[in-house]
Amino acid sequence: MTDGLPEMTSLERTALYKSLGNPLRRRILEYLGRHGEANSTVLARELGESSGTTSYHLRKLAEQRLIEEVPEKSGGRERWWRALPFRHTTPDPATMTDEEYAAASRLAHLKIEIDTALYHRAHQEYRGPEGWAQVQRHGTWMTRDELLAFMRDYHALLDRYGHPREEAPEGARHVQMRYYAIPEPTETRDPEPTNP
């Protein structure tokens, strides 16, 4: 599911996963997320690429509605870009084509590397319960319906407390947040021994 967008086809999701797994496109999205706007020349200078290369990848990201042109700053051949709000939930792998699953799997492994680095940073930068870096680990009992309700509330909290970059109040910083939930394996018990 993508917020505010029609349901994506398998081909569209495959292309999305390939784009998000492309190292340069990921760096472009990260730059736009941090700095708000850029053109191909700025990105080429900052990312150590040619402006032709960054221009090509910007167009591809725009085709997938991950970024949009900034019309008031664009003119002639100079086009400025900004990231669009985006949220995507990967579907059940059992419903994916082989190509989609392979692309999603490659992207997942890249995310694991990024998330592992963030996890280490969170521990290194932790300065107590009132600091910017927060690390929490919990376990509890839930039904599947309760877990799904928790997920909906989690998204609602992000919407309630988070801001788009251009609307962020003074003193706000971009905060990387990760959440995952995994139940313990179902226990299978051996039947009670019976007396002969």
N, C-alpha and C positions, 0 to 999 in steps of 0.2 A: 504494500500500500504506500502511495506517495501522497502527502498532504496536499490537498487542493488540485491534484492532477488526476486524470483518468487512469484506470488500472493499466499497468504496462503489460505488453506482450512478452513472451519468452525472448524473442529477438531483441526487443528494446532493453530488457533486463540484462541480456548477455552483453550488449554494447555498453551499457552502463557499467557493469562490473569490469569490463576490459578498460574502460576509460579511467575509472577510479583506481585501477591497478597499475595504470601507466605512471611511472615515477615522475615524469615531467609534468603531466597533467595534475598529479597530486600536489606537486610543489607550487604550480600556478594557483590552484584552489586555496592552498594554505596561505600563499602570499596575499591573495585577494581577501581572504578571511581576516588577516592581520591588518592590512593597510587600506582596505575598502575598495580602492579603484586603481587601475593601472592600464597602460597600453602595451602593445607588443615591444616597443623600444625599452620601456622601463623594465619589463619582465626579462627581456634579453640581457640587459645590463646586470640586474640583480641576481639572475639565475645562471649566468654564464652561458647563454645560448645565443643563436642568431635571431634577429627579429623576424625573419621568415619562418623559422621553426616555431617561435612562440605564437606568431600570428596564425599559423595552421592549427595549432592545438587550441587556441582560443576559439576559433571557428567551430571546431569539433565539440568543445565544451558547451558552446552556445546552442548547437544543434540538439543537445541532450537536455537543454533547459537547466543547466547547472550554473550558467552565468548569463548576463544580459548586457547589451550595449548601454552606455550612459549617453543618451542622445544629446543632452545639453553640453557635453564636453567633446563630442565627436564631430569631426568635420573633415571633408575631403578624404584623404587616405588615412588620417589619424583617427583611430577608433579606441575609445576608452571602454573598459569593462568592469563590472562588479559581480560578485557572487550572488546567487539567488538563495533564499531560504529553501532548505531541502531536508526531507526526512523520508527514509525508505526502510521498509521491513522486508527482509528476504523471505520468500515463500518456502513452504515445505520442500526440502530437497527431492522428495519422492515425486513431486509434480514437475520437476525441471527436466529439460532435454539434457543430453550428455554434454553438449557444448556449453549450455548455461551453467550446469553444475561445475564443469571444469573452470570456467571463468570465475564463478562465485568462490570456488575453493582456493584459487590463486589469490583472489582478493582477501579472503579470510586469513590466509597465511601472512600476507603483508600487514594486515591489521594487527595480528598477534604480535609481530615484531614491534610495531609502533606502540601498541598498548603495553608491552613488556617494558619498553623504554620509559613510558609515562609512569608506570608503576614504580620503577626504580627512582625516578625523579620525585614522585610524591613522597616516598620514604625519606629521600635525602633532604627535601625541602620542608619536611614537617616541622613545625615550630609550636606544637601544642594545639589544643582544641579550639583556640581562637585565631589560628593562623590561616593563611591563604590555602596552603596545601592540606587536604583532609584525606585520611585513610580510614575506611570503615569496613569491617567484615562482620557479617551476622549469619545466623542460622535459625530457622524457625520451622514450624509445621504449618502447611497450607494445603488446601484443596487446589485443584487446577483452576477452578473458577475464581478462587480467592487470589491466586497468583496473577491471573489475567486482569482482575480488577485492580490489583496493585500496580501492574504495568500501566493501565490507563491513568491511575492517579499519579504515577511517576511522570508520565508525559505531561499531565496537567500542571504538576509542580514546575517542570521545566518551563512551560509556557507562562506560568504565573510569575516566576522570579527571574527568568531570563529576558534579554532584550536583543533585538536586532542591533547590529553594530551602530547604525546611524541614530538609534534612539537610546543608546546606553547612557546612563547618568554619569556625571563627573565621578571619577575614581573607579569606575568599572574596569575590569580586566577580562580578557577572553579566558574562559575557564574550560579546560578539557575535562569532560566527565565521562565515565564508563560505568555501565551497569550490566551485569549478567546474573542469571539465576539458573541453577541446575539442581534437580532433585537427586538425592542419594539413590543408588540402585534399589529396586524393589527386593526386599528380602524374601527368599524362599526357604521355608523351614522344612527340615526333614520331619516326617510323621513321628509322633511319639512312639518309642519302642513299646511293644506289647509283651506282656509276660507269656511264655509258652505254657 
